Amino acid sequence: MYFSASLIETFGRIDRAEQRLGGTRNGYLLVGIILIMLGVLILFGVIPLSAPAQQLPTLTSLSS
């Protein structure tokens, strides 16, 4: 994370990350990686956020 120093200045240090992850920067790095992975999964449709195909009209609904 390029802006981890700015995040630490803005939000402060995270005690749990300091104790368990070796530092706040590692905590922000972990959160960033998780967000990137979720974004990729959503982008490729592994995690669907909506079902737009169910909203499309079909031939049977047009004829009635």
C-alpha positions in Angstrom: 0.0 0.0 0.0 1.6 3.2 -1.2 -0.4 5.4 1.2 0.1 3.4 4.4 2.1 6.2 6.0 -0.7 8.7 5.3 -3.3 6.2 6.6 -1.3 5.9 9.9 -1.1 9.7 10.2 -4.9 10.1 9.5 -6.4 7.2 11.5 -3.6 6.4 14.0 -2.1 3.1 15.0 -4.1 -0.1 15.4 -3.2 -1.9 18.6 -4.3 -5.3 17.5 -2.3 -5.1 14.3 0.7 -3.9 16.3 0.5 -7.0 18.6 -0.5 -9.7 16.1 0.7 -8.7 12.6 4.0 -7.0 13.4 2.7 -3.4 12.8 0.0 -1.2 11.6 1.4 -1.1 8.0 1.1 -4.8 7.8 -2.6 -4.6 8.9 -3.3 -2.0 6.2 -1.5 -4.1 3.7 -3.6 -7.2 4.6 -6.8 -5.2 4.4 -5.8 -3.8 1.0 -5.0 -7.3 -0.4 -8.3 -8.6 0.8 -10.2 -5.8 -0.8 -8.3 -6.3 -4.1 -9.1 -10.1 -4.0 -12.8 -9.4 -3.4 -12.9 -6.8 -6.2 -11.4 -9.4 -8.6 -13.9 -12.0 -7.5 -16.8 -9.6 -8.0 -15.4 -8.5 -11.4 -15.3 -12.0 -12.8 -18.7 -12.9 -11.4 -17.6 -15.4 -8.8 -19.4 -13.3 -6.2 -22.6 -12.0 -7.9 -24.0 -8.7 -6.6 -27.1 -8.8 -8.8 -28.8 -11.0 -11.4 -29.5 -8.7 -14.4 -30.4 -11.7 -16.6 -33.5 -12.3 -14.5 -34.8 -8.8 -15.3 -34.7 -9.1 -19.1 -37.9 -9.6 -20.9 -38.5 -13.0 -22.5 -40.4 -14.0 -25.6 -43.3 -15.3 -23.6 -43.6 -12.1 -21.6 -43.6 -10.0 -24.7 -46.4 -11.9 -26.4 -48.9 -11.5 -23.6 
